[in-house]
Every structure is written in structure tokens, then in C-alpha cells.
Amino acid sequence: MTTHVVRVDRVTKRFSGHTAVRNFSLDVPTGGMFGLLGPNGAGKSTTIRMIMNIITPDEGKIHLFGGTKSGRDHSSRIGYLPEERGLYKKMKVKEQLAFFGETKGIPHKDAVRKTGEWLERLGLSDWTDKKVEDLSKGMQQKVQFIGTLLHEPELVILDEPFSGLDPVNAQVMKDVVLEIARSGRTVLFSTHIMEQAEKMCDRIAIIARGEKVVDGTLSEIKREFGHRFVALAYHRNAEAAGRVLQDRKLVAKVDDYGNSAEVELAAGAESDALLHALVEAGVGLNRFEVVEPSLQSIFIAKVGADAAKAVASGDSR
């Protein structure tokens, strides 16, 4: 079995003098869930398009399934859901999905059967004979998701797969994606939602300004950052809490949520000293706990607060 299903080796891509991806390397192991994270313009979608051989790198190499063939050569082994969705809106749902299956090498009869099974699973059975243009945006997204998976690909590449979905439909699709990863197949997906990535991914890479800044398992990455984070919640005197958290002798960074916060301690500061300062200031604490850093905190530390705010607002590519 191939150790890495995707290997990106020192890849660089330029557009009109702008370097979108610079000397970028990435190994995606076979099986499990790999998250590619980054702020707007970081190079995530460019990297995915190079993996799919939609565009080619100016420098470096990309290897899939341990060989030298491109993403197009491995079309029957890969399922790709791009960020820019694309369906034939005048076609009926079942006809379109069966067509997608046939383009991936599935016999027509099997493609029709699989289409029916997937439509039922994702709650679209009543829309089988409707034209795509008659479906809501969320339903269309589910149809394209089915088209991505119909041929049971070994590698599933999803670019912002849950963007714009309501919580119920997002959960249905998340369950399918997790099932695929647990079955031993490989899922590579980009997302701007840190909480989502933290819950779903085995490994992550963060790209910023076209360069990789973090790569590894979540446990490795959090261990590297150490236990220098404190989770706070308070019910009284938030103004005083804010003053204490501005003391750079105690606190390096704050991820503030109003009456709660995640705090990175300053170099040389101890959690006991922060606790003492908060109590002395009359802050009514509901929670004071030394915790491992969240992926959101690591992201902010690596890419900067301004880029992290853009990601949190959904302005990410």
C-alpha cells in the first residue's frame, strides 16, 4: 500500500508576477482526514487545482498514489468537489448524476442504481425527476456532492464542502465524509472553520502567504505549542478582566468572546499569577482552566489576528 496518496514536492506557482504558492511541500498519508487551512489568498485552492492538474506548477512536482501520473490520469480514483460549484441546470437530477457516474467508468445500470441510493440517503428522493435549476442552492450542493462520491473514489478532495449549508444538511454531509475516512479512504479538504477542522481532521497543514507554516497531526501541533493557554469565563466585572488581560507581563495574546476568553500566557508568566490578578481585580470567575491550545489559537499565532478575522468572517479561499 502507498504510504502517501498525495505528495507535493517543493511546488511554486506564479500568476502575472504574483507568487501564489512558494516552495510548498505536503504529504497526505493514505487513509483518514487531512485538512488544508489558510486565510484568504493563502494558496489553498491553487494547491488543490495543481493536485488535480487543472493548472500546472511552475516549479516542483506532484505525485499521486506513489506514481508520476497526473490528477487527470487518475480521474476514476479521485472525487473532486471544487469551491466553484458547477452543474447542468437544465438536466434532471437523476440523469445528471448517472451521467457523472458513467464519465467515471460506471456502467449505466449501476450508475442509475447508485444514484437512487445516494438520493435517498441525502433526502433528495422526491427531487429525482426535477431539473437542477428547480432545486435550492443547498440541494444543488448535495447533488454535486453525490456526483463527487458516486464512483467510490480512493481519494476525495473537497474545497469548502460545507460552505453555505444549513446545520442539518451540513451534518448529513459531515457524517458521510467521516464514514469515508474511517473506511480507509483518504479525504483532503479545505475549510476556513477552525472548530470544524479540529473536530474532523487527523492531520492538518496551514498555509499563509503561499507558504506552509504548520504541518502535522493535531496532537503533535498542540504539544509543540505547550500548555501555556488558559480558558476563562466570568460573570462579573468584565471591564476589570479586560484590564488584567491587557497586561503584557502576564498575557501575550487574547482570543476574547465577551464574558469568556482563551489566553496565551506571556513568556515567563505563570497561570497562578494571572489567577491572582483576576481575583484581586474583583473579577467573578466561572472558569479558570489551563488547557491545550485550540486550533483557532494556533491559527491566530501563525497567520496573525487580521488574517484570522477574515477567515472567521468566511472570507477565505
C-alpha positions, 0 to 999 in steps of 0.5 A: 500500500502507498504510504502517501496518496498525495505528495507535493514536492517543493511546488511554486506557482506564479500568476502575472508576477504574483507568487501564489504558492512558494516552495510548498511541500505536503504529504497526505498519508493514505487513509483518514482526514487531512485538512488544508487551512489558510486565510484568504489568498493563502494558496489553498485552492491553487494547491488543490487545482495543481493536485488535480492538474487543472493548472500546472506548477511552475516549479516542483512536482506532484505525485499521486498514489506513489506514481508520476501520473497526473490528477487527470490520469487518475480521474476514476480514483479521485472525487473532486468537489471544487469551491466553484460549484458547477452543474447542468441546470437544465438536466434532471437530477437523476440523469445528471448524476448517472451521467457523472457516474458513467464519465467515471467508468460506471456502467449505466445500470449501476450508475442509475442504481447508485444514484437512487441510493445516494438520493435517498440517503441525502433526502433528495428522493422526491427531487429525482425527476426535477431539473437542477435549476428547480432545486435550492442552492443547498440541494444543488450542493448535495447533488454535486456532492453525490456526483463527487462520491458516486464512483467510490473514489480512493481519494476525495478532495473537497474545497469548502464542502460545507460552505453555505449549508444549513446545520442539518444538511451540513451534518448529513454531509459531515457524517458521510465524509467521516464514514469515508475516512474511517473506511480507509479512504483518504479525504483532503479538504479545505475549510476556513472553520477552525472548530470544524477542522479540529473536530474532523481532521487527523492531520492538518497543514496551514498555509499563509502567504503561499507558504506552509507554516504548520504541518502535522497531526493535531496532537503533535501541533498542540504539544509543540505549542505547550500548555501555556493557554488558559480558558476563562469565563466570568460573570462579573466585572468584565471591564476589570478582566479586560484590564488584567488581560491587557497586561503584557507581563502576564498575557501575550495574546487574547482570543476574547468572546465577551464574558469568556476568553482563551489566553496565551500566557506571556513568556515567563508568566505563570497561570497562578499569577494571572489567577491572582490578578483576576481575583484581586481585580474583583473579577467573578470567575466561572472558569479558570482552566489551563488547557491545550491550545485550540486550533483557532489559537494556533491559527491566530499565532501563525497567520496573525489576528487580521488574517484570522478575522477574515477567515472567521468572517468566511472570507477565505479561499 
